[in-house]
Amino acid sequence: MRDKLNLYTHDGQFHADEVFATAMFSLMAEEIHVVRGPDTELPKEKGWIIYDIGGGPLDHHTMENKENNGFHPGTEIPYAACGLVWREYYPEILAELDCPERYMDRVYTRVENSLVIGIDAEDNEVNPTLLSLEKVPNLNEELKQEIARAARTSITVTQIIKDFNPTWNSNMDPYECFMDAVSFAKDILLNRIYSAISSLDARDFVMRAIDYSASHILIMDQFAPWEGVLYGQRNNAKANDIWYAVYPALRGGWNVQCARAGGEKRDEFRHPLPKEWYGLRGEELQKVSGIKTALFCHVSGFLAAAETQEDALAMASLAARN
């Protein structure tokens, strides 16, 4: 990790793109020294990183830079400071967070698609919904605008960051507000990155469980997000043969969860639990199922539970034979 970074960005009202860019830099150094000022007072000394201002490689406001920077892959969304910094420095940022090297490019893409691209789109005043609607033939402009308004969320991370700016009638210090926003953005960024790393770890974990599955049952000794992994294995015969996942419940006991038939519809299962279990709990379910520690079966039948792994496996086996 670097000892210190000297950072220069624009003054005035701050936006999510340079706030998140600053948060990214903060993950690369023990200390960051941030100066916010006009483009007429850019640092002349070496060792400064200038972004979102000044016409350099991390600025996106000049026509030349807009052309050189291009668009986020597969989109018509131009880069802003957030995307430029992420694209340039993500290997260093992820290395500092102990991201396995084999994950780095996939973590880059996941964070880009789930966070960075939305920030850059709003900073460039680009509405992705409208971009998509432009490709729909015979759709009049009024209807396009109506659909775009309906699709727009009431609040975004960009708006949340904007609200850190001092209000017009306050005495709040703009620099302190900026750094508060950076601290907030840093937490969001770290959560996104660690979530992406965790999901890739989960994929490896679930794939091993799929390899060891038998009798239509996927067994995990701890919970991991398994559904997306399972449904993504369309050409994997073992994955397609799984009807139930058995794993420890976060609230205690063991769950038996049905795999969905198409991976999309929540009420269509590859092999449903017995209908007579639906909505039953405790002694009533134990009597009907014959499973001594059965706890409940959801009214929709997608999930059942027992106190022990042994009984959860017995429930899954019984359901498979039903």
Secondary structure, DSSP 8 states (H G I E B T S, - for coil): -EEEEEEEEE-SS--HHHHHHHHHHHTTEEEEEEEEE-GGG---STTEEE-SSTTSTT---SHHHHHHH-BSTTSS-B--HHHHHHHHHHHHHHHHTT--GGGHHHHHHHHIIIIIHHHHHHHTT--HHHHHHTTSTT--HHHHHHHHHHHS-S--HHHHHHTTS--TT----HHHHHHHHHHHHHHHHHHHHHHHHHHHHHHHHHHHHHHH-BTTEEE-SS----HHHHHT-TT-HHHHT--EEEEE-TTSSEEEEE-BSSSS-TT-BSS---GGGTT-BHHHHHHHH--TTEEEE-TTSSEEEESSHHHHHHHHHHHHH-
